[in-house]
């Protein structure tokens, strides 16, 4: 029973929906939404017209989060923590890959470890909100994205990984970090 309660709590926290719509929380906890992987997000977030979010992500550290676990520095840091291989350790993977620790039925076939910390790690599993019309309605404020699993990362969400648990932690300034990775959708003319 303890594991089930803990699992549901972790799933809700991981999805970043604490404090948001209770219907969305229930759906996430029930595994209603599925991670599609960055290849599912890429087509609609590739061009400058849409904000070129994919390009921005692919050029920053989140996209290489899994790769870093295979570096000599990561192996050394892991060794100090009693971890033989950071690229296979739950302690490391929980923050270095999208969807780690969730039920397998929530992972689409295109989600890979190699994509590191991708769109859905921060914005929630995209199976329900990935449609172009729905996204337009969300951006226009006609629909609450939380109903479809879309989240807006907050400082509380980000510090779940950017914290002292990490052996390479050197502090975290949410406003500065958010500004570095900002990838807004341009307003339509």
Secondary structure, 3 states (H helix, E strand, C coil): CHHHHHHHHHHHHHHCCCCCCHHHHHHHHCCCCCECCHHHHHCCCCCHHHCCHHHHHHCCHHHHHHHHCCCHHHHHHHHHCCCCCHHHCHHHHHHHCCCCCCCHHHECCCCCHHHCCCHHHHHCCCCCCCCHHHHHHHHCCCCCHHHHCCCCCCHHHHCCCCCCCCCCCCCCCHHHHHHHHCCCCCCCC
